[in-house]
Amino acid sequence: MTAAFGQTGSTEGTSSPSPASEAEPVAAVEPAPAGEVQRSNDRLNVNPVTGQTTAQMANYMPLTADERWKLYLKQSYCYVGAYFGPLFAALVLDQASSTPPQWGGGFRGYGRRVVSRIASGGVQNSMHFLMAAPLKEDVRYIASSQHGFGHRLEHAVLYSFLTYNTQGHPTLNVANTSGYYGAAAVSTLWIPGERQKVLGCTLGNGSESLALRVCDFFDLQAFLRHLSLLFSVPARKHIQKSHKLSAFP
């Protein structure tokens, strides 16, 4: 009896493990490799002039859902490119042509045009990103990996209407186009006029995309150098002189 109770007691003592022995070890969360973090940052680089992001055809990698959200915030609100494009477009396209004329000139008129450009760009980016996710379209401009004038010109024209899907295949850029025309329609709420409303906003929203194609097609420094020559004093005098001569045939 004593032996039996002793054996039974020893068995119960060994068969009831402590709570500490039941708990499984928690695996430590390892940080992402430095190379992977760097590649993710490269995919989110925003052009400070155009406010857009470029993806290369060679070694193409689609964006993750988290990267799409971060890129939306950078392109729309949190980067200098989101404001440089509207400032430039409002000055060259709107202020120079006094569009719309109801806003007048001077700093007051220019300020209204800048705010309108920023608001239109925010609407366009929001619609673009919102539609691109379910359509599985890339929100970046797909840059060509080929060389030569003809190839790059053809690519710049085609990829004004095309992009890549998540499998890395060309597809129609439905979200981008819808964003442009959607922003043009929404901007009629604050831009006075009739025909100038949709046309002006569509051209203005497309100016950032067009500038990105130009920067991809030519060298960026050469492009900026041509702009500085265009707005130089001799160039303006030549334009004024030609305009005076054309008025008296």
C-alpha positions as CSV (number, residue, x, y, z in Angstrom):
1,M,0.0,0.0,0.0
2,T,2.7,2.4,0.9
3,A,4.6,1.5,-2.2
4,A,1.5,1.9,-4.3
5,F,0.7,5.3,-2.9
6,G,4.3,6.3,-3.3
7,Q,4.3,5.2,-6.9
8,T,1.0,6.9,-7.5
9,G,2.2,10.1,-6.0
10,S,5.3,10.1,-8.0
11,T,3.3,9.5,-11.2
12,E,1.0,12.5,-10.5
13,G,4.0,14.6,-9.7
14,T,5.6,13.9,-13.1
15,S,2.4,14.0,-15.2
16,S,1.3,17.6,-14.2
17,P,3.7,20.0,-16.0
18,S,4.0,23.5,-14.7
19,P,2.5,26.4,-16.7
20,A,6.0,27.6,-17.5
21,S,6.8,24.4,-19.3
22,E,3.6,24.6,-21.3
23,A,4.4,28.0,-22.8
24,E,6.0,27.9,-26.2
25,P,9.0,30.1,-26.9
26,V,8.1,33.3,-28.8
27,A,10.1,33.7,-32.0
28,A,12.0,37.0,-32.2
29,V,10.9,39.3,-35.0
30,E,13.9,39.8,-37.3
31,P,14.3,43.2,-39.0
32,A,14.0,43.4,-42.8
33,P,17.4,43.1,-44.6
34,A,19.0,46.4,-45.4
35,G,19.0,45.7,-49.1
36,E,15.3,45.1,-49.1
37,V,14.6,48.3,-47.2
38,Q,16.8,50.2,-49.7
39,R,15.0,48.7,-52.7
40,S,11.6,49.7,-51.2
41,N,12.9,53.3,-50.7
42,D,14.1,53.4,-54.3
43,R,10.6,52.4,-55.5
44,L,9.1,55.4,-53.5
45,N,11.5,58.1,-54.8
46,V,9.5,61.1,-56.0
47,N,10.9,63.5,-58.6
48,P,11.1,66.9,-57.0
49,V,10.3,68.7,-60.2
50,T,7.3,66.7,-61.5
51,G,6.1,65.2,-58.2
52,Q,5.9,61.8,-59.9
53,T,7.6,58.4,-59.3
54,T,9.3,56.3,-61.9
55,A,9.7,52.5,-62.2
56,Q,12.2,50.9,-64.6
57,M,11.2,48.3,-67.1
58,A,14.3,46.3,-66.2
59,N,13.9,44.3,-63.0
60,Y,10.4,45.6,-62.5
61,M,8.9,45.0,-59.0
62,P,5.2,45.9,-58.2
63,L,4.3,48.0,-55.2
64,T,2.9,46.4,-52.1
65,A,-0.2,47.8,-50.4
66,D,1.8,49.6,-47.8
67,E,4.1,51.1,-50.4
68,R,1.0,52.4,-52.4
69,W,-0.3,54.2,-49.3
70,K,3.1,55.7,-48.5
71,L,3.6,56.8,-52.1
72,Y,0.1,58.4,-52.2
73,L,0.9,60.5,-49.2
74,K,4.3,61.6,-50.6
75,Q,3.0,62.4,-54.1
76,S,-0.1,64.3,-52.9
77,Y,0.9,66.1,-49.7
78,C,4.3,65.3,-48.1
79,Y,6.9,66.2,-50.8
80,V,8.1,69.3,-52.6
81,G,7.1,67.9,-56.0
82,A,3.5,68.0,-55.0
83,Y,3.7,71.8,-54.8
84,F,6.4,72.7,-57.4
85,G,4.3,71.4,-60.3
86,P,1.2,73.5,-59.4
87,L,3.4,76.6,-58.8
88,F,5.0,76.2,-62.1
89,A,1.9,75.3,-64.1
90,A,-0.1,78.2,-62.5
91,L,2.6,80.7,-63.5
92,V,3.3,79.5,-67.0
93,L,-0.1,78.2,-68.2
94,D,-2.6,80.2,-66.1
95,Q,-1.1,83.4,-65.0
96,A,0.6,84.1,-68.3
97,S,-2.7,83.6,-70.2
98,S,-4.9,85.1,-67.4
99,T,-7.0,81.9,-67.1
100,P,-9.6,82.2,-65.8
101,P,-9.9,86.0,-66.4
102,Q,-12.3,86.4,-63.5
103,W,-9.5,85.9,-61.1
104,G,-7.5,88.8,-62.4
105,G,-3.8,89.3,-62.2
106,G,-1.2,90.1,-59.6
107,F,-0.4,88.0,-56.5
108,R,-4.0,87.6,-55.6
109,G,-4.9,86.0,-58.9
110,Y,-1.8,83.9,-58.9
111,G,-2.5,82.7,-55.4
112,R,-6.0,81.6,-56.5
113,R,-4.6,79.7,-59.5
114,V,-2.0,78.0,-57.3
115,V,-4.6,76.8,-54.8
116,S,-6.7,75.6,-57.7
117,R,-3.8,73.6,-59.1
118,I,-3.0,72.0,-55.8
119,A,-6.6,71.1,-55.1
120,S,-7.0,69.6,-58.6
121,G,-3.8,67.6,-58.2
122,G,-5.0,66.2,-54.9
123,V,-8.3,65.1,-56.4
124,Q,-6.5,63.6,-59.4
125,N,-4.0,61.6,-57.2
126,S,-6.8,60.4,-54.9
127,M,-8.9,59.1,-57.8
128,H,-5.8,57.6,-59.5
129,F,-4.7,55.7,-56.4
130,L,-8.2,54.7,-55.4
131,M,-9.0,53.1,-58.8
132,A,-5.5,51.7,-59.5
133,A,-5.6,49.3,-56.5
134,P,-8.6,47.2,-57.5
135,L,-7.6,47.4,-61.2
136,K,-4.1,46.1,-60.2
137,E,-2.4,49.0,-62.1
138,D,0.9,50.5,-61.2
139,V,0.7,54.2,-60.2
140,R,4.2,55.0,-61.3
141,Y,5.5,56.0,-64.8
142,I,7.2,53.0,-66.4
143,A,10.5,54.3,-67.8
144,S,12.1,52.8,-70.8
145,S,15.3,50.8,-70.5
146,Q,16.1,51.3,-74.3
147,H,18.4,53.8,-75.8
148,G,18.0,55.9,-78.9
149,F,15.8,58.8,-79.9
150,G,13.1,56.8,-81.8
151,H,12.7,54.2,-79.1
152,R,12.4,56.6,-76.2
153,L,10.0,58.9,-78.2
154,E,7.7,55.9,-79.0
155,H,7.8,54.8,-75.4
156,A,7.0,58.2,-74.0
157,V,3.9,58.4,-76.2
158,L,2.7,54.9,-75.5
159,Y,3.2,55.1,-71.8
160,S,1.1,58.2,-71.6
161,F,-1.8,55.7,-72.0
162,L,-0.2,52.5,-70.7
163,T,1.2,51.2,-67.4
164,Y,2.2,47.8,-65.9
165,N,-0.1,45.5,-63.9
166,T,1.0,43.5,-60.9
167,Q,2.4,40.8,-63.1
168,G,4.6,43.2,-65.0
169,H,2.6,43.2,-68.2
170,P,1.5,46.3,-70.1
171,T,-2.1,47.4,-69.6
172,L,-4.2,50.4,-70.3
173,N,-3.8,53.1,-67.6
174,V,-7.5,53.4,-66.9
175,A,-7.0,54.8,-63.4
176,N,-4.7,57.6,-64.4
177,T,-6.9,58.8,-67.3
178,S,-10.0,58.6,-65.1
179,G,-8.2,60.7,-62.5
180,Y,-7.4,63.4,-64.9
181,Y,-10.9,63.8,-66.2
182,G,-12.5,63.2,-62.8
183,A,-10.4,66.1,-61.4
184,A,-11.4,68.2,-64.3
185,A,-15.1,67.6,-63.5
186,V,-14.7,68.3,-59.8
187,S,-12.7,71.5,-60.4
188,T,-15.8,73.0,-62.1
189,L,-17.1,73.6,-58.6
190,W,-14.6,76.5,-58.0
191,I,-13.2,77.5,-61.4
192,P,-15.4,80.2,-63.1
193,G,-16.3,80.0,-66.7
194,E,-17.8,77.3,-68.9
195,R,-15.5,75.8,-71.6
196,Q,-12.4,76.9,-69.7
197,K,-13.3,74.8,-66.7
198,V,-12.8,71.3,-67.9
199,L,-10.2,72.2,-70.6
200,G,-8.0,74.2,-68.3
201,C,-8.0,71.7,-65.5
202,T,-7.4,68.8,-67.8
203,L,-4.4,70.5,-69.4
204,G,-3.1,71.6,-66.0
205,N,-3.3,68.1,-64.5
206,G,-1.7,66.7,-67.6
207,S,1.2,69.1,-67.4
208,E,2.9,67.2,-64.5
209,S,2.6,64.0,-66.5
210,L,3.9,65.6,-69.6
211,A,6.8,67.1,-67.7
212,L,7.7,63.7,-66.5
213,R,7.8,62.3,-70.0
214,V,10.0,65.2,-71.1
215,C,12.4,64.6,-68.2
216,D,12.6,60.9,-69.1
217,F,13.1,61.6,-72.8
218,F,15.8,64.3,-72.4
219,D,18.4,64.9,-69.8
220,L,16.8,66.8,-66.9
221,Q,19.7,69.4,-66.8
222,A,19.4,70.1,-70.5
223,F,15.6,70.5,-70.2
224,L,16.0,73.0,-67.4
225,R,18.8,74.8,-69.4
226,H,16.4,75.2,-72.3
227,L,13.7,76.6,-70.0
228,S,16.1,79.2,-68.7
229,L,17.0,80.2,-72.2
230,L,13.4,80.5,-73.2
231,F,12.6,82.9,-70.4
232,S,15.8,84.9,-70.8
233,V,15.7,88.6,-71.6
234,P,17.0,88.3,-75.3
235,A,14.4,85.6,-75.9
236,R,11.6,87.8,-74.6
237,K,12.7,90.8,-76.7
238,H,12.8,88.6,-79.8
239,I,9.3,87.4,-79.1
240,Q,8.0,90.9,-78.6
241,K,9.8,92.1,-81.8
242,S,8.3,89.3,-83.8
243,H,4.8,90.1,-82.4
244,K,5.1,93.7,-83.4
245,L,6.2,92.8,-86.9
246,S,3.4,90.4,-87.4
247,A,0.9,93.1,-86.5
248,F,1.9,95.1,-89.6
249,P,2.1,92.8,-92.6
